[in-house]
């Protein structure tokens, strides 16, 4: 029997989701489709949705993966919804897979094209009625699905769970600290000078410490000079000395960000930098996808959120980020949010959210580079704490296989669609009554 070819559309938004969710699933789907004769003609698309914190470089980053037949940039999203024909021709059958951003955009796109819809739910599936399948990350997301719609749901696990990770008893011959300031401009404007200043304080007391800064694909080396230099007022606020870039040499095989007081930070521009991160003693990171990646790798971390600066709140998605940008209101939002976090001990880092407790320390409030440097020095003097953190992260990590499970779900939906009339519900997930 000859079946009509299909389209698979991955929908995502910002740089974190693109790296941690879209990349592994796109590679898995590309390979699975090539090795499945009846689905090998399916095309793989990426649609980027509007995101106030996007760089505008996400499409180029996705194109470098070499697996997409078409990439539609976020600036064309609304036009795509209104008039999809210029971006076609679209095939008569297909599936839209939500992988970040506002879930409603994936719902609307699937309805507009007449395609099936799969939602990857990290914490909650907000529109279960319009989901043909719900791929729940774990029991928490699955438990939030109303019983009526659970026959459409399946727990697939964490898409970050398939990253090869070090064992909990990994030992280091040198002390190496990774610096992950984020990928969004609002985060970088604060994170880069804050972490450079912290590294300078650490270097003064521990000259043996090495520092690594893995660049997000949308960030370039020259951007570091801008965020850590005099063009950024926060660099002066934190007391950063002058910075410059040093080209690779025989002694040092990669670019380095060097400060006037002699602190050297190696800049890694290969993606992903999992091997290098796994060799680190610990990491300093902002809140966001970085915490999920470090957690999957089993790297101990300290999570930083200096709420005395409005850039922190503006970098957030959703209502919190919107309110923080309003005149006068923004400062109040930051103060109330900080008080709530401290009073209720709410976790913000991904491992803490998943565990429901503080596995990794979160430094929230009017923190300074001096305070963070002292906290890092304390942890380095007590390696047992870092070891316990690594063991807790290893226990939290899922069994793996989420990427393959979600890819299999996509392909199952494509096959079921051939036998189900458009608009009719698909059969329940196998094992559901």
C-alpha positions as CSV (number, residue, x, y, z in Angstrom):
1,X,0.0,0.0,0.0
2,X,1.3,3.5,-0.9
3,X,0.8,6.1,1.8
4,X,0.7,9.9,1.4
5,X,3.9,11.6,2.6
6,X,3.7,13.6,5.8
7,X,5.2,16.7,7.5
8,X,6.6,16.9,11.0
9,X,6.8,20.4,12.5
10,X,8.8,21.1,15.6
11,X,7.7,24.3,17.3
12,X,10.0,26.1,19.7
13,X,11.1,29.5,20.7
14,X,14.2,30.5,22.7
15,X,17.9,29.4,22.6
16,X,17.6,27.1,25.7
17,X,14.8,25.0,24.3
18,X,16.5,24.9,20.9
19,X,19.6,23.4,22.4
20,X,18.2,21.1,25.1
21,X,15.0,19.8,23.4
22,X,14.9,20.5,19.7
23,X,18.5,19.4,18.9
24,X,18.4,15.9,20.4
25,X,14.8,15.1,19.1
26,X,15.6,16.5,15.6
27,X,18.7,14.3,15.3
28,X,16.8,11.2,16.5
29,X,13.8,11.8,14.2
30,X,16.1,12.4,11.2
31,X,17.8,9.0,11.8
32,X,14.6,7.2,12.6
33,X,12.9,8.5,9.4
34,X,15.8,7.5,7.2
35,X,15.7,3.9,8.6
36,X,11.9,3.5,8.3
37,X,10.9,2.9,4.7
38,X,7.2,3.7,5.0
39,X,8.0,7.1,6.7
40,X,11.3,8.0,5.0
41,X,9.6,10.6,2.8
42,X,8.4,12.6,5.7
43,X,9.8,16.1,5.9
44,X,11.1,17.7,9.1
45,X,10.4,21.4,9.7
46,X,11.2,23.8,12.5
47,X,8.9,26.8,13.3
48,X,10.2,29.4,15.7
49,X,7.6,31.3,17.7
50,X,7.9,34.9,19.0
51,X,10.1,35.2,22.1
52,X,11.1,38.5,23.6
53,X,14.4,37.1,24.7
54,X,15.5,35.5,21.4
55,X,18.7,36.5,19.8
56,X,17.5,36.4,16.2
57,X,20.2,33.8,15.5
58,X,18.2,30.7,16.4
59,X,17.4,29.9,12.8
60,X,21.0,29.9,11.8
61,X,21.9,27.7,14.8
62,X,19.1,25.3,13.8
63,X,20.3,25.3,10.1
64,X,23.7,24.2,11.3
65,X,22.2,21.0,12.6
66,X,21.7,19.9,9.0
67,X,18.5,18.0,9.6
68,X,15.6,20.3,8.7
69,X,14.0,20.6,5.3
70,X,12.6,24.0,6.3
71,X,13.1,26.5,9.1
72,X,10.6,29.3,9.5
73,X,11.8,32.2,11.6
74,X,9.8,33.8,14.4
75,X,9.2,37.0,12.6
76,X,7.2,35.1,10.0
77,X,5.1,33.2,12.5
78,X,1.9,35.3,12.4
79,X,2.0,35.5,8.7
80,X,2.3,31.7,8.6
81,X,-0.8,31.3,10.8
82,X,-2.8,33.7,8.5
83,X,-1.5,32.5,5.2
84,X,0.4,29.2,5.4
85,X,0.3,28.6,1.6
86,X,3.4,30.7,0.8
87,X,5.5,28.5,3.1
88,X,4.2,25.3,1.6
89,X,3.2,23.3,-0.2
90,X,2.0,21.5,2.9
91,X,1.2,17.8,2.8
92,X,-2.2,16.5,3.6
93,X,-1.0,14.7,6.7
94,X,1.3,15.9,9.5
95,X,2.0,16.4,13.1
96,X,3.0,19.5,15.1
97,X,5.3,18.9,18.1
98,X,5.5,21.5,20.9
99,X,9.0,21.9,22.3
100,X,9.0,25.2,24.1
101,X,7.4,28.6,24.2
102,X,3.7,29.2,24.6
103,X,1.8,26.0,24.1
104,X,-1.1,27.9,22.5
105,X,1.0,28.7,19.4
106,X,1.5,25.0,18.6
107,X,-2.2,24.4,19.1
108,X,-3.1,27.1,16.7
109,X,-0.6,26.0,14.1
110,X,-1.8,22.4,14.2
111,X,-5.4,23.5,13.8
112,X,-4.6,25.9,11.0
113,X,-2.8,23.2,9.0
114,X,-5.2,20.4,10.0
115,X,-2.3,18.4,11.5
116,X,-2.2,16.3,14.7
117,X,-0.6,17.8,17.8
118,X,1.8,16.4,20.3
119,X,2.7,18.5,23.4
120,X,5.9,17.8,25.3
121,X,4.8,18.8,28.8
122,X,7.7,19.6,31.2
123,X,5.4,20.7,34.0
124,X,1.8,20.9,32.7
125,X,-0.1,20.4,29.4
126,X,-2.3,23.6,29.3
127,X,-4.5,22.6,26.3
128,X,-5.1,18.8,26.7
129,X,-8.4,18.9,24.9
130,X,-6.5,19.9,21.7
131,X,-3.6,17.5,22.1
132,X,-3.7,14.2,20.2
133,X,-0.8,13.0,22.4
134,X,0.8,14.4,25.6
135,X,4.4,13.4,26.2
136,X,4.8,14.0,29.9
137,X,8.3,14.6,31.2
138,X,7.6,12.8,34.5
139,X,5.0,11.9,37.1
140,X,4.5,15.5,38.1
141,X,3.4,16.6,34.6
142,X,1.4,13.4,34.1
143,X,-0.4,13.9,37.4
144,X,-1.6,17.3,36.4
145,X,-3.4,16.0,33.3
146,X,-7.2,15.7,34.0
147,X,-8.2,12.0,34.1
148,X,-10.4,12.5,31.0
149,X,-7.4,13.2,28.8
150,X,-4.9,10.8,30.3
151,X,-5.6,8.1,27.7
152,X,-3.8,10.5,25.3
153,X,-0.8,10.8,27.6
154,X,2.4,8.9,28.1
155,X,5.4,9.5,30.3
156,X,8.5,9.7,28.1
157,X,11.1,11.1,30.5
158,X,13.4,14.1,30.4
159,X,14.9,14.9,26.9
160,X,18.1,15.9,28.7
161,X,18.3,12.5,30.4
162,X,20.2,10.9,27.4
163,X,23.3,13.0,27.8
164,X,26.2,10.8,28.8
165,X,27.2,11.8,32.3
166,X,30.0,11.3,34.7
167,X,29.7,9.0,37.7
168,X,29.1,10.5,41.1
169,X,32.6,9.6,42.2
170,X,34.4,11.4,39.5
171,X,37.6,13.0,40.8
172,X,39.5,16.0,39.3
173,X,43.2,16.5,39.2
174,X,42.7,20.3,38.8
175,X,40.1,22.7,40.1
176,X,38.0,23.9,37.2
177,X,35.0,26.1,37.5
178,X,32.5,26.5,34.6
179,X,30.9,29.9,34.1
180,X,27.5,29.8,32.4
181,X,26.1,33.4,32.3
182,X,23.1,32.5,30.0
183,X,22.3,33.0,26.4
184,X,19.7,35.9,26.4
185,X,21.0,39.4,26.1
186,X,19.3,40.5,29.3
187,X,21.0,37.7,31.2
188,X,24.4,38.2,29.6
189,X,24.5,41.9,30.4
190,X,24.4,40.9,34.1
191,X,25.8,37.4,34.1
192,X,29.0,38.1,32.2
193,X,30.4,40.9,34.3
194,X,29.1,39.3,37.5
195,X,30.9,36.0,36.8
196,X,34.1,37.6,35.5
197,X,34.3,39.7,38.7
198,X,33.7,36.5,40.7
199,X,36.4,34.7,38.8
200,X,38.8,37.6,39.6
201,X,38.1,37.3,43.3
202,X,38.6,33.5,43.2
203,X,41.8,33.9,41.2
204,X,43.2,36.2,43.9
205,X,42.7,33.6,46.6
206,X,43.0,30.4,44.5
207,X,45.5,31.0,41.7
208,X,45.3,27.3,40.8
209,X,41.7,27.6,39.7
210,X,40.9,27.3,36.0
211,X,37.8,28.8,34.5
212,X,35.8,27.8,31.4
213,X,33.0,29.7,29.7
214,X,31.1,27.7,27.2
215,X,29.4,30.0,24.6
216,X,25.8,29.4,23.6
217,X,25.6,29.0,19.8
218,X,23.9,32.3,19.5
219,X,26.7,34.2,21.4
220,X,30.1,35.1,19.8
221,X,33.4,35.8,21.5
222,X,33.3,39.5,20.7
223,X,30.0,39.7,22.6
224,X,31.9,38.9,25.8
225,X,34.0,42.1,25.3
226,X,30.9,44.1,25.0
227,X,29.2,42.7,28.1
228,X,32.4,42.7,30.3
229,X,33.7,46.0,29.0
230,X,33.0,49.7,29.7
231,X,30.1,49.7,27.3
232,X,28.2,47.8,30.0
233,X,27.7,50.0,33.1
234,X,27.4,46.8,35.3
235,X,31.0,45.9,34.5
236,X,32.1,49.0,36.5
237,X,29.5,48.3,39.2
238,X,31.0,44.9,39.9
239,X,34.6,46.2,39.7
240,X,35.7,44.2,36.7
241,X,39.2,45.1,35.4
242,X,39.8,45.7,31.7
243,X,39.2,42.6,29.5
244,X,40.6,41.4,26.2
245,X,40.5,38.3,24.0
246,X,43.6,36.2,23.5
247,X,43.9,34.0,20.5
248,X,44.8,30.3,20.8
249,X,48.5,29.5,21.2
250,X,50.7,26.4,21.6
251,X,50.3,26.6,25.3
252,X,46.6,27.3,25.3
253,X,44.6,25.7,22.5
254,X,41.5,27.9,22.7
255,X,40.5,31.5,22.9
256,X,40.7,33.1,26.3
257,X,39.0,36.1,28.0
258,X,41.8,37.7,30.0
259,X,41.5,40.5,32.6
260,X,44.0,43.1,33.6
261,X,44.7,41.4,37.0
262,X,45.8,38.2,35.2
263,X,42.6,36.1,35.4
264,X,42.2,33.9,32.4
265,X,38.9,32.4,31.3
266,X,39.0,29.8,28.5
267,X,36.2,30.4,26.0
268,X,34.7,27.3,24.5
269,X,32.8,27.7,21.2
270,X,32.1,24.1,20.3
271,X,28.6,22.8,20.8
272,X,27.7,21.0,22.9
273,X,30.6,21.2,25.4
274,X,29.5,18.2,27.5
275,X,32.9,16.6,27.8
276,X,34.5,19.8,29.0
277,X,31.7,20.5,31.5
278,X,31.9,17.0,32.9
279,X,35.6,17.7,33.6
280,X,34.7,20.7,35.8
281,X,34.7,20.6,39.6
282,X,31.6,22.8,39.8
283,X,29.8,25.5,37.9
284,X,28.3,28.9,38.4
285,X,25.1,29.4,36.4
286,X,22.0,31.5,36.0
287,X,18.5,30.2,36.3
288,X,17.3,28.5,33.1
289,X,18.1,25.7,30.7
290,X,21.7,25.7,31.9
291,X,20.6,24.2,35.2
292,X,18.9,21.3,33.4
293,X,22.0,20.6,31.3
294,X,24.3,20.7,34.3
295,X,22.0,18.5,36.3
296,X,21.8,15.9,33.5
297,X,25.6,15.9,33.3
298,X,25.9,15.5,37.1
299,X,27.9,18.7,37.6
300,X,27.6,20.4,41.0
301,X,26.5,24.0,40.7
302,X,25.7,27.2,42.4
303,X,22.7,29.1,40.9
304,X,22.8,32.9,40.9
305,X,19.9,35.3,40.8
306,X,21.0,38.9,41.8
307,X,17.5,40.4,42.1
308,X,18.8,43.9,42.8
309,X,19.2,44.4,39.1
310,X,16.0,44.6,36.9
311,X,17.8,42.7,34.0
312,X,17.2,39.5,36.0
313,X,13.4,39.8,36.0
314,X,13.2,41.1,32.4
315,X,14.9,38.0,31.2
316,X,12.1,35.8,32.4
317,X,9.3,34.6,30.2
318,X,5.6,35.1,31.0
319,X,3.7,37.5,33.3
320,X,6.7,37.9,35.7
321,X,9.0,39.1,32.9
322,X,6.3,41.4,31.5
323,X,5.5,43.0,34.9
324,X,9.1,43.6,35.7
325,X,9.5,45.8,32.6
326,X,6.7,48.2,33.7
327,X,7.9,51.6,35.1
328,X,7.8,51.6,39.0
329,X,6.2,48.2,39.1
330,X,9.3,46.3,38.1
331,X,11.2,47.0,41.3
332,X,8.2,46.1,43.5
333,X,7.8,42.8,41.5
334,X,11.5,41.9,42.1
335,X,11.2,42.6,45.9
336,X,7.9,40.6,46.3
337,X,9.3,37.7,44.2
338,X,12.5,37.6,46.3
339,X,10.6,37.6,49.5
340,X,8.3,34.8,48.4
341,X,11.3,32.6,47.3
342,X,13.1,33.2,50.6
343,X,10.0,32.6,52.8
344,X,8.7,29.5,51.0
345,X,12.1,28.1,50.0
346,X,10.9,27.8,46.4
347,X,13.4,26.2,44.1
348,X,14.1,27.9,40.8
349,X,16.8,25.7,39.3
350,X,15.6,22.7,37.3
351,X,17.0,20.0,39.7
352,X,15.4,21.7,42.7
353,X,12.1,22.0,40.9
354,X,12.1,18.4,39.9
355,X,13.2,17.1,43.4
356,X,10.9,19.5,45.3
357,X,13.8,20.4,47.6
358,X,17.1,22.3,47.3
359,X,19.6,19.9,45.9
360,X,21.9,22.7,44.6
361,X,22.3,26.0,46.4
362,X,20.5,29.0,45.0
363,X,21.9,32.5,45.8
364,X,19.0,34.9,45.4
365,X,18.8,38.5,46.4
366,X,21.2,41.4,46.5
367,X,24.2,39.2,46.1
368,X,27.7,40.4,45.1
369,X,30.7,38.7,43.4
370,X,32.6,38.8,46.7
371,X,29.9,36.8,48.5
372,X,29.7,34.2,45.7
373,X,33.5,33.8,45.6
374,X,33.5,33.1,49.4
375,X,30.7,30.6,48.9
376,X,32.7,28.8,46.2
377,X,35.8,28.8,48.3
378,X,33.9,27.2,51.1
379,X,32.6,24.4,48.8
380,X,36.1,23.8,47.5
381,X,37.4,23.4,51.0
382,X,34.6,20.8,51.7
383,X,34.7,18.5,48.6
384,X,32.3,16.2,50.4
385,X,29.5,18.7,49.8
386,X,30.2,18.7,46.1
387,X,30.3,15.0,46.0
388,X,26.9,14.8,47.8
389,X,25.5,17.3,45.3
390,X,26.8,15.2,42.4
391,X,25.3,12.0,43.9
392,X,21.9,13.7,44.4
393,X,21.9,14.9,40.7
394,X,22.8,11.3,39.6
395,X,19.8,9.9,41.6
396,X,17.5,12.6,40.2
397,X,18.4,11.8,36.6
398,X,15.9,9.7,34.8
399,X,16.6,6.3,33.3
400,X,17.1,7.8,29.8
401,X,15.4,6.9,26.6
402,X,13.1,10.0,26.4
403,X,14.4,11.2,23.0
404,X,13.8,7.8,21.5
405,X,10.4,7.5,23.2
406,X,9.2,10.9,21.9
407,X,10.5,10.1,18.4
408,X,8.6,6.8,18.5
409,X,5.4,8.7,19.6
410,X,5.7,11.1,16.6
411,X,6.1,8.2,14.2
412,X,3.2,6.3,15.8
413,X,0.9,9.3,15.3
414,X,1.9,9.6,11.7
415,X,1.0,5.9,11.1
416,X,-2.3,6.2,13.1
417,X,-3.3,9.3,11.1
418,X,-3.5,7.2,7.9
419,X,-6.4,5.3,9.4
420,X,-8.2,8.0,11.3
421,X,-10.3,10.6,9.6
422,X,-9.3,14.2,10.1
423,X,-10.8,15.6,13.3
424,X,-11.4,12.2,14.8
425,X,-9.5,11.3,18.0
426,X,-6.7,8.8,17.8
427,X,-6.9,5.5,19.6
428,X,-5.8,5.7,23.3
429,X,-2.1,5.3,24.1
430,X,-1.3,1.6,24.3
431,X,-2.0,0.4,27.9
432,X,-4.7,3.0,28.5
433,X,-8.3,2.0,28.7
